[in-house]
Amino acid sequence: MKKFWRVFGWVFLGIFLQFKFNALYGIVFLENLNFHDRSYWVEMKMTPTDESLRVLKVKTTVHHSLGADYFANVYIPNQYKVLNHEPYAGVEKIEGYQAYKMNMKRKYRDVLAETNFILSPQAKEIASVPVKIHFENLKQRLHADETFKISTQDKQTKIEGPERAEAIYPQKLGM
C-alpha cells in the first residue's frame, strides 16, 4: 500500500505542476492581450566610412508581441548598391527597390532584429527617397514604415528621420 501512495503522490505532483505552469502561461498571455498594445519600432543610423561607402544600421522591434512568427523586410532604393547582403526574392517586389530580409529573433515579449548594410551610392546626386520596412507574419502584413529617407548630395549620403519611428496598435488574437 505504501508503494501505491508513493506512486500516486508523484503522479499527482506531476499533474499539479503541469497545471500550474499552464495556468501561469495563460495568465501571462491574457495579461499581454488585455493590458499591452503592440508597438513596431524602427531605428536607423548612418555611419560614414572611407570613400563614398556608408554603413546603414537598421534595428527593428515588435514590442509586446503575441504571435509566434514575425518577419521584417527592408526595401532599399536601387540607386544604392548593398555590398554585404544578397537581395531577398521571397517577398513582394516593389518597383525601384531591392528587398533584404531581417533576421528576427524572439526575446521574451519582443521580436528583435539588427542588421548593418554597407551602401554604395550609384550616382553623385540622389534625391531623398524613403527606405521602406514591412512587418509581416505568416498570414498578413502587420505594419509598413516609410519614415526614414535616404539621400546623397556631393557624395555625402545621409539618413533623415527621427531617432526612432514607432507605430502602436491594439492587441488582437491572430496578429
TIPA-641568 format. One record per residue (C-alpha): x, y, z. Coordinates in steps of 0.001 Angstrom, whole numbers, plus 524288, in hexadecimal, padded with zeros to 5 digits. Last residue first. Example, Ala and Ser with C-alpha at 12.3 -4.5 7.8 and 13.67 -1.06 7.14 Angstrom:
! TIPA-641568
835667FBDC81BE4 8300C7EE6C81E78 
//
This chain:
! TIPA-641568
7F8CA899737771B 7F00588D8A778A4 7E9F8892407855D 7E9A58A0F178654 7F2448AB0578D5E 7EF528B94378A8D 7F8EB8BF967810F 804558C8CE78374 80DD18CDF477930 81B628D2E477CA1 826718D93677517 832DC8DAC477D12 83D448E55977C7A 834CC8ECDC7730E 837338EDA07646E 841228F10175A2C 84C5B8E8077562A 858788ED9574FE5 861628EA9874473 86C088F47374157 871468F2307338C 86DD09004972FCF 85FA28FE8473465 85A4D8F0EA73728 84CE98EDF173CDF 8462C8E440745EB 838BC8E60574BE7 833A68DFDA75876 8252A8DFB575BBE 820A78D5F47516B 81B5A8CB5E75A80 811DC8C06C75722 80AB38B8E9761D7 804048ABCC763CE 804CE8A5EC75650 7FD3A899367567D 7FC9988A8B7590F 80A3E8856075C55 80DD8891DB7637E 811F189EB175D83 819388AB477609A 81CC88B3167546F 827C48BD0E75448 829798C74F749BC 835278D06774838 82F788DCFD742D2 8363B8E495737DA 83CBF8F205738F7 842FC8F58672C05 84F7C8EEE4727A9 85B198F6EC722FE 868818F0C5720F2 862DD8E42271B4A 8632A8D57371E6F 863EE8D7A572D23 86B588CCE67346C 864DD8C7687406D 86A238BDF874AAE 85E098B8D9751B6 85E8E8B5BF76046 853C68AD7776628 84C658AD3577316 8406A8A4F37759D 837178A3AC78112 82A6D89CC8784DF 825C28A11D7923B 81E7C89A8C79D65 829EF892007A1E9 8346B893877976F 82FDE88E1078A6C 8392A88F2077EE3 836E4895EE771C9 8418D8948C76760 83E4F89FF575E6A 83C5F89C9D75012 840988A5D274540 837D68AACC73A4D 83CE98B2AF72EB7 835448BEC372AA6 831B38C64271E4E 824C58BF3C71C0E 820D58B77372812 821A18A8A972769 81A098A106731C3 82244897A2739A7 82A6D88B4F737E4 834A88916772EDD 83DA78968E73987 848B589EDD7342E 8566589A38737EE 85D578A0EB7431B 86AD68A73774542 86C4A8B098739D2 85EEB8B70C73938 85E4F8BFA272D0C 856BA8CC4172E4F 84EE78D25D72322 8465B8C60E72388 83FA28CB3172FD1 8406D8C2CF73C32 8348C8BAB87405C 836428B4AD74DD9 82E6C8A87B75123 829D38A51F75ED0 8241B897F67625E 81C3D8940276E3F 819128862977265 8137F8819777F5C 8094688BDF78188 806E8892A478E7E 80FE189E5478CCD 812298A82A7979C 81C158B01178F91 81EF08ACAB78154 82C948B22077F79 834C88B602773B5 842D28BB15773B1 849398BFD67672B 857838C418766DC 85B418CA5E759F3 869DF8CA10757BB 86E6B8D3C674D79 877C18D2C5741FB 87B848DF0E73A77 88A058DE9A73D65 88D5A8DA6574B35 8826C8D810754E8 876B68DFD1759BA 86D1B8D99076345 85E868DB11760A0 854B08D7B576B3A 847358D1CD76A18 83D548CDFD77499 8301F8C7C4771F4 8265C8C47B77C9B 8196E8BD5477B20 810BE8BD7678721 8064F8B3D378BAB 7FD848B97779641 7FE2A8B3947A3D2 7F39D8B1297AE04 7E9EC8A76C7A875 7F1B689E7979F8A 7FE6C89EE57A723 7F75D89C2A7B404 7EFB8891487AD69 7FC4E88AC77A8CA 802FE88C7E7B5FB 7F74E8866B7BCF6 7F69F87B297B350 8051F8782F7B4F3 803668783F7C3AD 7F7D586EDE7C297 7FFB6865CE7B9D6 80ACC865EF7C3BF 801BE862B57CF14 7FA6C8582C7C797 8071A8510C7C453 80BAD8528E7D260 7FEEF84CBF7D795 7FF468415C7CDFC 80D4483E2C7D1C1 80A4683F547E049 7FE738364B7DEC9 806AF82C497D784 8113C82CFD7E1FD 8073E82B957ECEC 800648201B7E636 80D65819277E4BF 8105B81B147F34A 8026A817B87F71A 802F180AD77EF8D 81065807787F4FA 80B6280938802CC 800008000080000 
//
